Amino acid sequence: MTAETNTWNSPMKQPAKASFIINKLKEHKELIAALLSGILILFTWTFESYISYQLWVTLHLIAFTIGGYAKAKEGITETLHNKELNVEMLMILAAIGSAAIGYWTEGAVLIFIFALSGALETYTMNKSHKEIASLMELQPEEALLIKDDRREVVPVSSLHVDDLIYVRAGERIPVDGTIVQGNTSIDESAITGESIPVYKANNADVFAGTIALDGSISIQVTKPANETLFQKIVQMIQSAKNEKSPSQLFIEKFEGVYVKAVLAAVAIMMIIPYLIFGWTLQDSIYRAMILLVVASPCALVASIMPATLSAISNSAKSGVLFKGGVHIENISHIRAIALDKTGTLTNGKPEVTDFYVHPEHDKQTILSTAMAMEQESTHPLAKAIIRFCQEQHVTITSEIDNVTTLAGNGIAAMIDEKKWELGKPDYIGEDKFFADRANKLAEEGKTVVFVKKKDQIVALFGMKDTVRKDSIKAIKRLKKQGIYTVMLTGDHELTAKAIASEAKIDRYVANCMPDEKLEQVKKMRSEFSNVAMVGDGINDGPALATANVGIAMGEGTDVALETADVVLMKNNLSKITNAITLSKKMNKIVKQNIVFSLTVIILLILSNFMQILDLPLGVIGHEGSTILVILNGLRLLK
């Protein structure tokens, strides 16, 4: 036995493993119960000829109990709380009515289908709430408070407005505040979604959840921990998730009317034919039980769920993950789509797009020097320069000394007793030879980095977060389907304009903070009714939750992935149009199934009232229609 195996089987590891398994079982208990019920029904039906009647009934009772417990409990609880019968109660009564007239298997199947539907719904709801826990992990729980010239670790919740805190390089900022000492480049992707860090010094505002990359700073707290912009994002996601859609409200009202109508019809069937048409009491009760069975929404449930699951399975194979049937239904109704820029339309990281060298200097020497210097930095722009140099097959030939990182400005070093500097134009200075090129690159929304040797600028890099190869194709296909496209970005106007023009976007909005993205999506909903939002960052969370359909890129943050309704696992925007086509096909099949199942139910009810239909034919008609709509739905697997 290896040391690793010994570690896993240690007394400390075994309880942890057991606890994990128990938690997983609790999380999926409804789904497990539904599946066990289905397996038991299948076993009983298969071996009906080999077991006694008493055991056959007992096994059905167990299947009823296992599969129906959760929904029966929910139905009874809601009925007592709301003082109104619901569809859960109707399904339970239909199953009991079926068993009462000797058709146990039919009632058990009814319970199984309804239990499975409810289990999948519960599972989806549980998953949709996990983004809050994931998001909260990014907010520090402790801060370094500066008090009486000492630094003391305190809970973030204990901080007050005007307190001074200290944040080291590489640490996440715990609260909103203003820098009072020091300077640093700050990764604000958690708030703005933009990949390029922002340089900030005295009097600059900083936000909780962002990261001080290359400099330590002292911050004066401006907001309590529970009122930060980061916390507002959490609250906006939660608020949007709790809102009920018009379709959901309509379904809830329809359920109440349907239950009352069916139960009223059953009650009438028990009494009126006996009193008016001269039926025997036994016939009236028999017909009422048939009515309760044939009018149960089993076929209606089967009209939607198999088709939906087939469509979800089909789309998953092509890299599009839907978190529920309602989302695959809604995506074909969208009339406009909002797209985040960084990581969605673009690759999410800067790349060197332009490189110019002064004619008096050697290109390979400059690239070798730049690569050697930037290897000392973790800045995204430095990584982009290193990737570019590697693509040019550059090798480092010089030894560098006295490397100095200048927070937010660049980097400096000594090479062969000569000073070299890489940095932004404001720090390096201006040069007439490169002035026109630098201005042109800036107008294109690109970031300019100069290379300086002693007192002369010898080269410049132009960098940009490049548009994904599939983005332009996706936008073109979306427009073909009549969908209006809007880009929402926290980046500045020039960059936003350049990306929007390259991707052929209909409209763009620059300098968008998370709450502004949310407002833009709300405006689009009022203008276009049905709107989708595509994003990948924490800052996109509120907008993703507010849109009719939220779509996340597979490489996005945990919060975006959990908040969204749809995930593009392969980060391919063109897959959205495939999903829309599949959604239209699914909606067509669902409509066919609903019309067919309702028609069968109406015919069965009329035949029952006219005493043409007996119980076996009623069961065949009811179950036959259910099987047919399931098979029709399974066509979407192809």
Buried (B, 14 or more C-beta within 10 A) or exposed (E): EEEEEEEEEEEEEEEEEEEEEEEEEEBBBBBBBBBBBBEBBEEBBEEEEEEEEEEBEEBBEBBBEBBBBBBBEBBBEBBEEEEEBBBBBBBBBBBBBBBBBEBBBBBBBBBBBBBBBBBBBBBBEEEBEBBBEBBEEBBBEEBBBBEEEEEEEBEBEEBEEEBBBBBEBEBBBBBBBBBEBBBBBBBBBBBBBBBBBBBBBEEBEBBBBBBBBBBBBBBBBBBBBEBBBBBBBBEBBBEBBEEEEEEEEEEEEEBBEBBEEBBEBBEEBBEEBBEEEEBEEEBBBBBBBBBBBBBBBBBBBBBBBBBBBBBBEBBEEEBBBBBBBBBBBBBBBBBBBBBBBBBBBBBBBBBBBBBBBBEEEEBBBBBBBBBBBBBEBEBBBBBBBBBBBEEBEBEBEBEBEEBEBBBBBBBBBBBEEEEBBBBBBEBBEEBEBBEEBBEEBBEBBBBBBBBBBEEEBBBBBBBBBBBBEBBBBBBBBBBEBEBBBBBBBBBEEBBBBBBBEBBEBBBBBBEBBBBBBBBBBBBBBEEBEBBBBBBBBBBBBBBBBBBBBBBBBBBBBBBBBBBBBBBBBEBBBBBBBBBBEBBBBBBEBBEBBBEBBBEBBEBBBEBBBEEEBEBEBBBEBBBEBBEBBBEBBBEBEE
